[in-house]
């Protein structure tokens, strides 16, 4: 198994999260406030500088108001 950080699927996940955040009209700062985190937390994972663990992923997706299963299903079909 190859490393997932900075892989094509990792960047697709980040792209999806950024697009979903923007589609909901949220800034990085607004999302960070919903999560109780500093804005740099959102900037770092969106920029690929840090990885989200599963629990963080679920918290982020919930704060955005998206379906985590839909996001994961799209990633699963990506080689």
CNS distance restraints for C-alpha pairs under 8 A (distance, minus, plus):
assign (resid   3 and name CA) (resid   7 and name CA) 7.05 0.50 0.50
assign (resid   4 and name CA) (resid   9 and name CA) 7.37 0.50 0.50
assign (resid   4 and name CA) (resid  10 and name CA) 6.14 0.50 0.50
assign (resid   5 and name CA) (resid  10 and name CA) 6.04 0.50 0.50
assign (resid   5 and name CA) (resid  48 and name CA) 7.73 0.50 0.50
assign (resid   5 and name CA) (resid  51 and name CA) 7.28 0.50 0.50
assign (resid   6 and name CA) (resid  10 and name CA) 5.70 0.50 0.50
assign (resid   6 and name CA) (resid  11 and name CA) 6.29 0.50 0.50
assign (resid   6 and name CA) (resid  48 and name CA) 6.79 0.50 0.50
assign (resid   7 and name CA) (resid  11 and name CA) 6.35 0.50 0.50
assign (resid   8 and name CA) (resid  12 and name CA) 6.22 0.50 0.50
assign (resid   9 and name CA) (resid  13 and name CA) 6.14 0.50 0.50
assign (resid   9 and name CA) (resid  75 and name CA) 6.45 0.50 0.50
assign (resid   9 and name CA) (resid  78 and name CA) 6.77 0.50 0.50
assign (resid   9 and name CA) (resid  79 and name CA) 7.58 0.50 0.50
assign (resid  10 and name CA) (resid  14 and name CA) 6.35 0.50 0.50
assign (resid  11 and name CA) (resid  15 and name CA) 6.04 0.50 0.50
assign (resid  11 and name CA) (resid  48 and name CA) 7.38 0.50 0.50
assign (resid  12 and name CA) (resid  16 and name CA) 6.13 0.50 0.50
assign (resid  12 and name CA) (resid  75 and name CA) 7.44 0.50 0.50
assign (resid  13 and name CA) (resid  17 and name CA) 6.26 0.50 0.50
assign (resid  13 and name CA) (resid  71 and name CA) 7.62 0.50 0.50
assign (resid  13 and name CA) (resid  75 and name CA) 7.01 0.50 0.50
assign (resid  14 and name CA) (resid  18 and name CA) 6.16 0.50 0.50
assign (resid  14 and name CA) (resid  45 and name CA) 7.43 0.50 0.50
assign (resid  14 and name CA) (resid  46 and name CA) 5.54 0.50 0.50
assign (resid  14 and name CA) (resid  47 and name CA) 7.71 0.50 0.50
assign (resid  14 and name CA) (resid  48 and name CA) 7.31 0.50 0.50
assign (resid  15 and name CA) (resid  19 and name CA) 6.08 0.50 0.50
assign (resid  15 and name CA) (resid  46 and name CA) 7.68 0.50 0.50
assign (resid  16 and name CA) (resid  20 and name CA) 6.03 0.50 0.50
assign (resid  16 and name CA) (resid  71 and name CA) 7.50 0.50 0.50
assign (resid  17 and name CA) (resid  21 and name CA) 6.10 0.50 0.50
assign (resid  17 and name CA) (resid  46 and name CA) 7.55 0.50 0.50
assign (resid  17 and name CA) (resid  61 and name CA) 7.67 0.50 0.50
assign (resid  18 and name CA) (resid  22 and name CA) 6.17 0.50 0.50
assign (resid  18 and name CA) (resid  46 and name CA) 6.65 0.50 0.50
assign (resid  19 and name CA) (resid  23 and name CA) 5.94 0.50 0.50
assign (resid  20 and name CA) (resid  24 and name CA) 6.28 0.50 0.50
assign (resid  20 and name CA) (resid  64 and name CA) 7.01 0.50 0.50
assign (resid  20 and name CA) (resid  66 and name CA) 7.40 0.50 0.50
assign (resid  21 and name CA) (resid  25 and name CA) 6.53 0.50 0.50
assign (resid  21 and name CA) (resid  26 and name CA) 5.47 0.50 0.50
assign (resid  21 and name CA) (resid  27 and name CA) 7.28 0.50 0.50
assign (resid  21 and name CA) (resid  28 and name CA) 8.00 0.50 0.50
assign (resid  21 and name CA) (resid  31 and name CA) 7.76 0.50 0.50
assign (resid  21 and name CA) (resid  64 and name CA) 5.89 0.50 0.50
assign (resid  22 and name CA) (resid  26 and name CA) 5.57 0.50 0.50
assign (resid  22 and name CA) (resid  27 and name CA) 6.99 0.50 0.50
assign (resid  24 and name CA) (resid  64 and name CA) 6.95 0.50 0.50
assign (resid  26 and name CA) (resid  30 and name CA) 5.79 0.50 0.50
assign (resid  26 and name CA) (resid  31 and name CA) 6.18 0.50 0.50
assign (resid  26 and name CA) (resid  64 and name CA) 7.96 0.50 0.50
assign (resid  27 and name CA) (resid  31 and name CA) 6.27 0.50 0.50
assign (resid  28 and name CA) (resid  32 and name CA) 6.04 0.50 0.50
assign (resid  28 and name CA) (resid  39 and name CA) 5.91 0.50 0.50
assign (resid  28 and name CA) (resid  42 and name CA) 5.96 0.50 0.50
assign (resid  28 and name CA) (resid  43 and name CA) 6.85 0.50 0.50
assign (resid  29 and name CA) (resid  33 and name CA) 6.13 0.50 0.50
assign (resid  29 and name CA) (resid  38 and name CA) 7.43 0.50 0.50
assign (resid  29 and name CA) (resid  39 and name CA) 4.82 0.50 0.50
assign (resid  29 and name CA) (resid  42 and name CA) 7.85 0.50 0.50
assign (resid  30 and name CA) (resid  34 and name CA) 6.39 0.50 0.50
assign (resid  31 and name CA) (resid  35 and name CA) 6.34 0.50 0.50
assign (resid  31 and name CA) (resid  39 and name CA) 7.85 0.50 0.50
assign (resid  31 and name CA) (resid  42 and name CA) 7.55 0.50 0.50
assign (resid  31 and name CA) (resid  60 and name CA) 7.97 0.50 0.50
assign (resid  31 and name CA) (resid  63 and name CA) 6.87 0.50 0.50
assign (resid  31 and name CA) (resid  64 and name CA) 7.20 0.50 0.50
assign (resid  32 and name CA) (resid  36 and name CA) 6.01 0.50 0.50
assign (resid  32 and name CA) (resid  37 and name CA) 4.95 0.50 0.50
assign (resid  32 and name CA) (resid  38 and name CA) 5.66 0.50 0.50
assign (resid  32 and name CA) (resid  39 and name CA) 5.14 0.50 0.50
assign (resid  32 and name CA) (resid  41 and name CA) 7.09 0.50 0.50
assign (resid  32 and name CA) (resid  42 and name CA) 6.24 0.50 0.50
assign (resid  33 and name CA) (resid  37 and name CA) 6.04 0.50 0.50
assign (resid  33 and name CA) (resid  38 and name CA) 7.11 0.50 0.50
assign (resid  33 and name CA) (resid  39 and name CA) 7.62 0.50 0.50
assign (resid  34 and name CA) (resid  63 and name CA) 6.29 0.50 0.50
assign (resid  35 and name CA) (resid  59 and name CA) 7.23 0.50 0.50
assign (resid  35 and name CA) (resid  60 and name CA) 7.11 0.50 0.50
assign (resid  35 and name CA) (resid  63 and name CA) 6.81 0.50 0.50
assign (resid  37 and name CA) (resid  41 and name CA) 6.38 0.50 0.50
assign (resid  38 and name CA) (resid  42 and name CA) 7.57 0.50 0.50
assign (resid  39 and name CA) (resid  43 and name CA) 6.37 0.50 0.50
assign (resid  40 and name CA) (resid  44 and name CA) 5.86 0.50 0.50
assign (resid  41 and name CA) (resid  45 and name CA) 6.50 0.50 0.50
assign (resid  42 and name CA) (resid  46 and name CA) 5.97 0.50 0.50
assign (resid  43 and name CA) (resid  47 and name CA) 5.89 0.50 0.50
assign (resid  44 and name CA) (resid  48 and name CA) 6.21 0.50 0.50
assign (resid  44 and name CA) (resid  49 and name CA) 4.93 0.50 0.50
assign (resid  44 and name CA) (resid  50 and name CA) 5.46 0.50 0.50
assign (resid  45 and name CA) (resid  49 and name CA) 5.72 0.50 0.50
assign (resid  45 and name CA) (resid  50 and name CA) 4.72 0.50 0.50
assign (resid  45 and name CA) (resid  51 and name CA) 5.76 0.50 0.50
assign (resid  45 and name CA) (resid  52 and name CA) 6.71 0.50 0.50
assign (resid  52 and name CA) (resid  56 and name CA) 5.58 0.50 0.50
assign (resid  52 and name CA) (resid  57 and name CA) 5.67 0.50 0.50
assign (resid  53 and name CA) (resid  57 and name CA) 6.05 0.50 0.50
assign (resid  54 and name CA) (resid  58 and name CA) 6.25 0.50 0.50
assign (resid  55 and name CA) (resid  59 and name CA) 6.23 0.50 0.50
assign (resid  56 and name CA) (resid  60 and name CA) 6.06 0.50 0.50
assign (resid  57 and name CA) (resid  61 and name CA) 6.11 0.50 0.50
assign (resid  58 and name CA) (resid  62 and name CA) 5.99 0.50 0.50
assign (resid  58 and name CA) (resid  68 and name CA) 6.66 0.50 0.50
assign (resid  59 and name CA) (resid  63 and name CA) 6.09 0.50 0.50
assign (resid  60 and name CA) (resid  64 and name CA) 6.21 0.50 0.50
assign (resid  61 and name CA) (resid  65 and name CA) 6.06 0.50 0.50
assign (resid  61 and name CA) (resid  66 and name CA) 5.35 0.50 0.50
assign (resid  61 and name CA) (resid  67 and name CA) 6.78 0.50 0.50
assign (resid  61 and name CA) (resid  68 and name CA) 6.16 0.50 0.50
assign (resid  62 and name CA) (resid  66 and name CA) 6.09 0.50 0.50
assign (resid  62 and name CA) (resid  67 and name CA) 7.53 0.50 0.50
assign (resid  62 and name CA) (resid  68 and name CA) 7.93 0.50 0.50
assign (resid  67 and name CA) (resid  71 and name CA) 6.67 0.50 0.50
assign (resid  68 and name CA) (resid  72 and name CA) 6.18 0.50 0.50
assign (resid  69 and name CA) (resid  73 and name CA) 5.94 0.50 0.50
assign (resid  70 and name CA) (resid  74 and name CA) 6.35 0.50 0.50
assign (resid  71 and name CA) (resid  75 and name CA) 6.46 0.50 0.50
assign (resid  72 and name CA) (resid  76 and name CA) 6.07 0.50 0.50
assign (resid  73 and name CA) (resid  77 and name CA) 6.62 0.50 0.50
assign (resid  74 and name CA) (resid  78 and name CA) 6.77 0.50 0.50
